[in-house]
Amino acid sequence: MVAESALRHMTRGLGVSIRRVGRSLFIVEPSVSRSAIAEVPGPGSDPDILVTARRRLEKGGDVPLMVAHDGPDMLSRQAVRTLADLARVTPGFVATGQTSSAMPLLVMRGQRRSINDENRLPLVVYQEEVPLPNQAALSPLYDMASIEILRGPQGTLFGRSTTSGAILLHSARPGDDMPSYVETDVGNYGMNRIEGAIELPARGPWSLRVAGQRTRRDGFIHMASGGRADDAHSDAARAVLRFAPEGRFRSLLTFDMLNADERGSAQILTGVYGGGTARTIENAPYFDCGQGACDVDALLERQRELGRRTSQSGLSPLFRRRFRAVTNISEYGDDDLLLRNIAGWRSTRIVNALDGDATPLAINDLSGRANLRQLTEEFQVQGKLGGTRYIAGVFFLQSVPVGTMLQRSAQFIRPGKPVNNIANYQTFRSAALFGQVTLPLAPTLTADLGLRYTVEKVRGCSLRSADAEPLSRTDCIDTGGSLSAFRSGRVTWTAALTRRRGESSLYLTSRRAFRSGGYNSPTLGGRLAPFQQFGPESFTDIEAGAKGRWAVGSVHGSYSAAIYAGVYRNIQRALFPDSDFDGDGDPGNDPISFYVNISRARVMGMDGELAASVGSHLRATVSFSYVDARYTKVDASALLAPLLGSDPINNRFSYTPRFSGVVDMVREFPLPDNLGRLELGIDYSHVSTIRFAERANDRAGVQPTYGLLGGAIGWKRIAGRPLDLEIWGRNLTNRYYVSAGGTLNPIFTAATIIPGAPRTLGVRMRYAFE
């Protein structure tokens, strides 16, 4: 171990910082800042896990909410390469594609995003404290210092108000005691991955870390037309530059890039809605042609012969991504008074194609292009006055189209019903003023009080046409597109009490958060005209929890548990009308889907984790999540009632298993003569029944209870060198399960799903340059 790494290990948890002032000279001094630049949660087994859930570095036990923290050792051992992998070992968190891998879906505590919407998200992913665009949320994870999962509404401190939680990604940074390394993975399905990071020697106040990852893997889904889908083909790189001169100023500049060229998820035909409203005389060629090749009922029979991992899609899936990001965090001050500025630039370019009916027929084929740019700016003032800590600031986000935003929709194509071009050039702005204080009420009792006011505006041009193909917002306006706008303002808050007793704490928290409103597109007509706009939805909860450490003889560990209940108001429900549902005879203003505020629900549940260590070589963790989400009111007009199913009050919250749990065990076996150690890890995740469609009686989109077994055996520090070799496996029993629903709507007749990953095996080797 080099001198600087040794110093950092020896002084961890002492409230000091290490500063290099010469080639072999270091100064150990009290930490001048507990900021994200000074230190991020990193590796190690310190029982006082450090988190940034309140926008400052502090012990997890002091934070009045449930926070799951994963360091690099766990992420590596459980082969966590994306948020979807993280969800596999995190109860109560769902991360998958929604209808395809091109539409990420993140769900927590029963709340999911609206279909095909970039800005109304119940859960936001932050990388280096800047929100990621939704299309970048499932990007590869590499060279991570830590990941934090915050459960419950986040309506005060973070950039976007979210009703279910936030994911905080902390990349490794220069000077944070994470060595340079090179790592390679090979496995079945032609998988090969190479990853590495190099940290250059500091030059005065400058230090630089560069990391990258290259991943290739064949697809899990066979295409009946040839080839495979659901593959992996991505190249990613990151550079982090730190500037920390003498004094109180410091700055961190991060550049990220991702290029991915993949076939994307292919859907599998799993059923047919016999009473689907699409079974009309005009659509007879798709259902009653008398030949198997053009009859969806016959294609379902053929699907059963092909098996559950072969797709009959006539349109080859495509998912091409280009993501670029620049982040700057600049700070001045110390723990008493700290000024922070966080600026972010994000660019996403997506090209995708999807066969929504998973047949050779043009029942629901979609393709599109999206080009978005997101700018964010946040300024904070934080510090302490006596025993009171405070933070206040302003936040601004703007998301604008910078290229073509166009989707081609082929639905029951026939003479008189051609392919439609759907353009949606939408600009979104969010601005907020926020503040929060942590007040000492007694030696062991503190209170948190936070308030935020947010103003959001969305405006744009939309068009649905068989002839026009607008390639810009100007084209959209010039070809007769409809202009719409929606503006709203909301106050959100946080109030919490925390009592510390030794190594344990109890807390009681109440929060309010909201999700943005907006407008439907294109301009609605006929009977649907009154539903052009929809308002924000809100969630107000109360949560009680306990955290701490425990010991019984030689067995010791930690625990955390929380129970919560919340009221979900003005829920934005997505409805899918038939053609000419509005009754005006104009197909140009028929929406594929539209949103209305017609529901109220209550969400309650429990989260918990119990970790135990037996001696120094055996560790076990049991975690679980229980969610009970129910609609309490559905206030739909007689016009909209047929779109909600036969029993709307008993509709289910989709992508929300009632119970999920994970058991994780690690056993170490020291080897003699400084040969290193063997490490055996086993994890088992259990998920109860999941519904991918809300309709209570829809059996096409249901995944019964299932469990996934994973494991790894590794040889750590081979012959005393910083070299690791590991054999790992996921879904070792090759359990077939469905990870996401596809098209599950009677108006398209065909019901489709996306299978989860089969058994995957690999060998990983890692060398660290200590």
N, C-alpha and C positions, 0 to 999 in steps of 0.2 A: 504494500500500500504506500502510495506517495505521501509526503509529509502533510500536504494540505488536506488530503482525505482523512488521514489519521487524526489531525487536529479537529476536523469537523465531527468525526465519530466520538472523540473523547469529550467534546463540549456540547453535544446535542442535548437540548432540554435545559441548559444552564442560563439561557437568556443572553448569550453573547454571540458575536459575529467574528468571522475570520476574515482579515483583510491582508492580501499580499502587497508588500511594499518593496520587495526586492526579489532577486532570483531565489534565494533561500531564506527570506526574512518575512515573517508574518506578525501581524498585530492582532491580539485577542482583546476585544473590547465589548462593553455593553452594547446590545443591539440598539441602533439609533432609529430603527423603523420596524414595525411589524407589518410591512406592506407586501403586496404580491411580488414586487420586484426583489425585495430583500430576501425572501425565502418563499418557496411554495411547498405544500405537503409532499414529501418525498419518501424514499425508501427507509426501511428500518422497522424495528419491532417495538418502538417506544409506546407504552400503553396510553400515553397522552397524545392521541392522534390529533394533528393540527388540521383545521378546516378553515375555509374562507366563506362560510355560509352567510356571514354578516359583513362581507366585503372587507374583512381584516383577518389576519392570521390569529387563531386562538384555539384553545382546547375544545375538542368536540363535545365534551361534557358540559361546557358552559353555554352551548347553543340551544335555545328552546324550540327545537324541531328535530325531526328524524333525518339524520344524514348518514348515508352509506358511503364509506371511503374505501377505495381500492388503490393500492400501491402497485408499483411495477412488478414485484415478485408474484403477486396473485394474478395480475393480468397476464403475465407470461406463462405461469403454470397452467392456467385454465384456457390457454390459447385464445385470449380475447383479442380479436383483430378489428372488430367493428362494434358499434353499439348493439347490433343484433346479437353478437356473442355475449356482450355484457348482460343483456336482458335474460339470456338463458340461465345465468347464475345469480340473478337479482329478482327475488320474488316481488310480484306486484308491478313490475315494469315490463312493458311490451314494446319492442322495437322491431318493426318488420316493414315490408312493402305493403301498400294498400292498392290492390288490384295489380300492381307491378312494383318492381324494385325502383322504378322511376318516381314513385310517389311515396316517400317515407312516411311512416305512421308511428308515432310515439304516444303511448297511452300509460297513464298512471292514475290510480284512484278513480277509475271508471270514466275518465274524460279523454276524448280523442279529438283529433282535428276534423274540421269539415273537409269534405272531398274536394280535391283540386283547388285548394286555397293556400296561398303562400303566407298570409299575414295573420290569420285568425288561428293561433296555435295555443292549445292548453298547456303545452310543455315546450320549453325552448332550450336548445343546446348552446352553451357559451364556450368559446375557445379563446383563451387569454382575455376573458371578461367581456368579449364582444359577441353578441348573438350571431349564430350562424343562420344563413338562409335555410329554409326547410329542405331544399333540394340537396344541400351539402351535409345534412345531418347524419347520413349513413356512410360518410367517408371513412377510409381506413384509419385505424388508430395505431400509432407507432411513436416510439421515443416519448412515452408518456411518463410524467412524474407522478401523477395521480389523477383519479376521476372521483368526483363527488356527485352523489345523487341526492337532491333535496326533495323531500316529499311534502306535498301540501301546497296551498296557494302561495305564490310569490308576488305580492302586489305592492311592495314598498321599495326594496333596495335594488332590485335588478332592472336592467334596461327595459325589458318588456314585462307587462303584467301578465302572469300566467295563473290559471286556475288549478293546476294539478301539480306543478313542480318545475324543477330546473335541473339540468345536467351541466356540471362544470368540468371542462377539460383543461388540465394544466400540462402543458408541454414541458419537457426537460429544458432547462436554461443553463447557460454557461455560469460556472461558479456554484452550482447547486449540488455538488457532491455526487453527480451521476457520471460515471466514467464513459469514455468513448468505447464503442463496441462494434462488432460485426456479427450478424446472426443470419443463419440460413435455415430454411425449412423445406423438406421435400415430403410428399405424401401421395396418397391415392388420388384418383381422378386427375392425374397429371399435375398435381399441385407443386409449385416451386415458388419460394418467396425468399428474397434477400433483403435484409434491412441492416442499417448501420447508422452510427452517429460518430462524428469526430469533433472534439472540442480543442480548438487551437490554443496554444499558450497565451495567457493574457499579455497584452502590450500596453503597459501603463493603465489607463482607465478603461481600455477597450478589451472586450472578450467576445468570442464568437463560437457558436455551436451550429453545426450543419448536420442534418439527418435526412434520410431518404428510405423509401421502400419500393420494391418492385414485386408485383404479385401476378402469377399466372395460374389458372386452374380451369380444367375442362368443366363443362356444365353438368348439372345433376339431372337434367331433363332431356330425354331423347325426343327429337322431332320426327314425326312420321314422314315428313318430307326430306329428312336427312339432316345430320349434324346434331348439335346439342345446344341447349339454352340454359340460362341461370349459371353462367360461367363467371370467372373473375379475370380481369385483364386491366391492371391499373399501375400507374407510376406516380409516385408522390414524393415531394421534397419540401424541406423546411429549413430556413436559416434564421437564427436568433442572435441578434447583436445587442450586447449590453454595454452601456456607457456609464461608468460610475467613477467620476473624478473625486478628488478630495472635497469634502464639504457635504452639503445636504441634498444636492441635486443628483438624480440618476434617471436613466431612460432605457427602455427596452423596445427594440424594433424587431418585429417578426414578419417574415414573408413565407407564405404557404402556397403550394401549387398542387393540383391533381389533374391528371389526364387519365380518363377511363374509357375504354372502347369495348363494350360488352354486348352480348345478345339480350341480356336482361331476363326477367322472369317470364316463362311461358305458362299460361294457364292450362288446366286440365278440366275437361268436361266431366262433371260429376253427377249431373241430373238434368231433368227437363221439367219445366212448369207446364203441366198439361192444360191448366186453365189460363195460361198466360194471355193477356189482352192482345198480344201481337198476332195471335192465330186468327187472322182475318182472311177474307177472300183474296185481297190484294197481295198478301204475303204467302199465299198458298205454295208458291215455288220453293219456299224454305221448309215447309212442313208436310205438304201433301203432294209432292211431285211424283210419288210412286216409285222412286229409285233411291237406293241407299246413298248415293253420292250427293244428293241435294235434299235429303230429308234429315232434319236434326234428330228425330227419334231413332232412325236407323244408325246415325253416327254415334249415338249414345251406346247402342249395342256393340258397335265396333270398338268403342273406347274400352269397354269391359274386356274385350279380347286383347287389346294392345297392352293393358296394364295401367297401373296408377302413376307411372313416371314417364309416360309417352304422351306427347301433345299432338293433336291433329291440326293445330293452328295453321290457317292458310296464309296468314301474314307473319313473316318471321319477326320475332321480337328484337328490339334494338334499344340500347340504353347507352348513349354517348355523353360524357360529361367533361366539361372544362371548368375547373374551379381555381380562382386566384384570390389571395387575401393578403392584406398588409395591415398590421396592427402596431400602434405605438402607445406605450404607457410611459408617461413622464411624471416624476414625482419630485417634490421639494419639501423638505421638513423632516420632522422626527415624530416620535410617538405622541408628543404633546400637541403638535399642530402639523398636519400633513396635507399638502395640496396635490391633487392627482388629476391628470388629464388622460383620457382614454379615447383614442381615435381609431376607427376601423373602416376599411374599404374591402368590400366583398364583391366578386364578380362570378356569376354562374351562367354557363351556356349548356343547354340540354337539347339533345335530339333523341326522340324516342318513338317507338312504334309498338303497338300492342293489339293483339287479337283478343278482344274481350269475350268472345263466345267460344274460343278454343276449337273452332271447326273450320273446314275449308270455305264455309259460307260467309258472305258479307253481312252478317247479322249485327255485329257491333265491333267494327275495326276502327282503331284510332291511331293517328300518328301526329307528331307535332314538334315544334321548336319553341324554345323559350330562352330569352336573353335578358338577364336582370342584373342591376348593379345596386348595391346597398351601401350607404354611407351612414356611419354613426359617430356621434360626438358626445362625450360625457365628461363633466367636470365635477370633482368632489372636493369638499373640505371635511376633514375628519381629525379627531384628536380627543383630548380629555381636559376637563376642568375639575380639579380635585378628583373625586372618585367617579365622576360622570363622564361617560364616553359618548361621543356624538358623531354623526355623519350627515352631511347635507349636500345636495347637488342638483344638477340639471342634466337631462338626457334628451338627445334628438336622434331620430332614425328616419332615413328616407330610402325607399325602395322604388326604383324607376326602371321601366323597360328601355334597353339601349340597343335593341335589335328586333328581329321578328318575333312576335308572340302569336303564333298561329297553330291551330289544331285542325286536322282533317278528320271528319267523322263520316264513316260509311255505315249506315244503319238500314238494313233491309233494302239494299239498292235494287231498283227496278225502274222501268220507264216511268217518268214522272216523279221519281224520288231519287235524285242524284246525290253524289257525295257533297257534303256541306263543309265550307270553310268557316271556322269559328275563331274570330280574332278577339283578343281581350288585352288592350293596352292600358294598364292600370298603375297609377302612381299612389303610393301609400306613404303617409308621414305620421310620425308619432313624436310628441314632445311632452316632457314631464318635469315637474319640480318635486323633489322628495327630501325627506329628512327623518332621522330616527335617533333616539337617545336611549342609552342604557343607564338607568339610575340605581344607585345603591340605596335600598330602603332600610337595610339592617346589615350586620356583618356577613350574614350568609344569604341574604335575600336581595335580588335585583329585579328591576322592571324594565321592559322594553316598550317604547311607545314610538310608533312610526306612522307617517302620513305621506300620501302621494297624490298629486293631481295630474292627470294625464289628459291631453287633448289629441285626438287622432282624426285624420281626414283621408279619405280615399276618393279618387276621381279618375275618370278614364273614358275611353271609347271602346265600345264593343259592337260586334257585327256578326251575324250569321247569314251566309250567302252561298248559293251554289255557283255563282259566277265570279264575284269579286274575291280577290286574294290579297288583302292589304298587308304590306310588308313593313309598315311603320304606323305610328299613331296618326301622322298626317294623312297617309293613305286611307286609314280607317275613317277619318272624318270626311275626306273627299269622296269616298264611295258610299256615303250615306249611313255610316255607323252612328249609333246612339251615344250621346254624352250623358254621363251620370256622375253624381257626387254624393258623399255622405260624410257628415261631421258629427263627432260626439265628444263629450268630456265626462270623466268619471273621477271620483275620489275613492281611494282605497286606503286601507289601514292595517296595522299590526299592533296587537297589545299582548304582552306576555309577562308572566312572573316565573322566576327561577329561584329555587332554594338549593343551595349546596350544603351537603353534609359529608364532610370528609371526602372520599373519592366517589361519592354518589351525588346525584342531583335529581330534583323533581321539577317539572315545569307545567304550566298551563298557558296555552296560547290560543288567541282568536285572531283570524285574519279575514280580510275581504280582498278579492281580486276580480278582474273582469276580462272578458274576451271581446275583441273589437266587433262592431257592427259593420254594415256595408250595404251594397245594393246588388240586386240580381241583374243578370245580363242574358240576352239583350233587353232592350226596352220591352217590358211585358205589355200585352194587349188583352182585349176582351175581358173575360172574367178574372184574369190574373193581374190586371193592372193595379189593383189596390195593394199587391204584395211586392211592389218594386223594391222597397227598402226593408231592411230588418235591423233591429237594434242590438246593442251589446247584450251579452249574457253575463251573469255574475255568480260568484260562489262565495259563500260565507261559512266559515267552519269554526269549530272549537276542538282543540286537541290537548290531551293530557298525557304526559309521558314521564318515564324514569330512565336514567342512565347511571352507569357506575361500574365498579370493579368488585369482584368477590373472590374469596379464597376459602377452601376447606382442606386443611392439611396441606399436602403438596400439590393439590389441584387448585388452579386459579384461573381467572379469566375476566371477561367483561359481559355486560348485558345492556340492552336497550329495548324499550317497549313503548308503544303509544296506542291509544285509542282515540278515535276522532269521529265526528259527525258534522255534516254540512248540508246546507240548503243550496240547491242549484236552480237559479231562476232565469226565466226568459231564454230557455235553451233553444239554440238555433238548430232546427231540424231540416235535414236535406230531404226534399221530395222529388220524385221522378215521374213526371206526367207523360201520358201518351201524346202522340202527335195530335195537334189541334185540340188539346185539352181546354185551351182558353176559349174555343168556340168562335174565333173570328175568321177562320178560313185562311189565315196568312201563315205559311210555314216559316217565314223569315223571322218571326218573333217567338217561335216555340222554343222554350228553354229545354236543355237536356236535363238539368236539375235546377231547383231554386230553393231558397232558404226562407223559413218563417219562424217567428218566435211564438211557439204554441205550447210549450211544455214547462213543467216544474218537476223537480226530483229531489229526493234526499239520498245522500251518500254517506255511509258509515262503515267503519271497519277497524282493523287492528294491524299493526306492523310490529315485528319483533325480531331480535337477534340475540343469541346466546353463544358466546365463545368460551372455550376452555382449553387450557394447556396442562398436560400431565407431564411433569418434569420439564426437560428442555427439548424433548424430541418428538412429542406428540401434541398436535393441535387439532381441534375440531370446532366447527361452527355450524349452528343450526339457525336458519332464518326463515321467516314466513310472512305472508300477507293474506289478510282476509278482507274482502270487499263485498258489501251488500249495497247495491245501487238500484233504486226503484223509482219509477215515475209516480208522482203523487197527483199530477193534474195534466190533462191534455185538453186544451181548449181550442178545438179545430172547428171551423165552419163546416156546414153541410157540403160545401164544394170540395174542401180538402180532405174530408174524412175518408173517402175511398183510397187515398194515397197512403194512409197510415196502417193499412191492414185491418183485419176484422176485430182485433182486440188491442187497440193502441195503448191503453193504460197499463197493460201487462207486457208491452214490448220490452225486450231485454237491452241492457247496455252492451253494445258489441265490443269485442276484443277485451272483455273484462272477465277473467276467470274468478270465480268466487274465492277459491283458495289456491295458493301457490306456495311452494316451500323448497328450500335447498339445504342439503346436508353436504358439508365439505370437510374432509379429513386429510391431514398431512402427517406422515410418519418419517422421521429422519433416522438413518442408520450410519453413525460415524464409522469410517474405515480406518484400519490401523496404518501406521508408518506414513502419516501425512498423505494418504492417497485420496483424501477428500471425504465425501459423504454421499450416501444414496438417499434419495427422497422419493417417497411413494405418496401420490395424491389421488384421491377419489372424490368425485362430486356426483350427487344425484339430485336432479330437479324434478319436482312433481307439479303438474298443472291440472286443475280440475276442468270441467267442461267449459269450452269457449264457444260463443256464438259470434259468427262473423256478419250476421244480418240481425237487425233489431226485431223483425217480426216474430212474434211469440210462437207461431206454429210452423215456421220455416225450418224443415229438416235438412235442406240442402247445404246450409252453411254452418254446420255444427261439428266441432271437433271434441270427441269424448275425452274423458280423463286419460292422461298419459304421463309417462315418466321418461327421462333421458339420463343415461349413465355416461359419465366421462371419467377419464383417469390419465395419469401420467407417471412415469418412473424416470427419474433423472439421476445422473452422476454429476454432482456439483464439485467444482474446484478440483478437477482431475489432476492427481499427482501434485497437489498444492498450487497449481496454476489457475489463473482466472479463466478456466475453460469449462463449459457445461455441455453435457450431452443429455438429451431427453427424448424419450419415446412417448407420444401422446395420442389420445383417441377421444373422439366425440361421438355421442350416440352409439356406444359400443354394442348395444343389442340390435342395432339397425331398426329401430322402431319407426314405423311409418306414421307420420302425423301431418296435419295441415298447419302451415304457418300463417296463412292469410286467406281471406276470401277474395274471389275475383269479381265476376259479374253475378250478383245474386239478386236479381230483380225480375219479377214475372213479366214485365213489359218486353224483355228480350228473350223470354222462354228458356234459353240455355242458362244453366247454373254452372259456374266454374269456380275452381279453387287453385291455390298455389301450395304445392307440397313443401314440407320442411326438409332440411338437409338430411341425407342418409348418413350411414356410418362413415366417418372420415378418420384416417390414421396418418401419422406423420412422425418424422424424426427431425429434431431441432438441435442445432449446434450453435453455441454462442461463445465468443471470446471477448473479454473486456480488457481494455488497455488501462490498467490501474497505474 
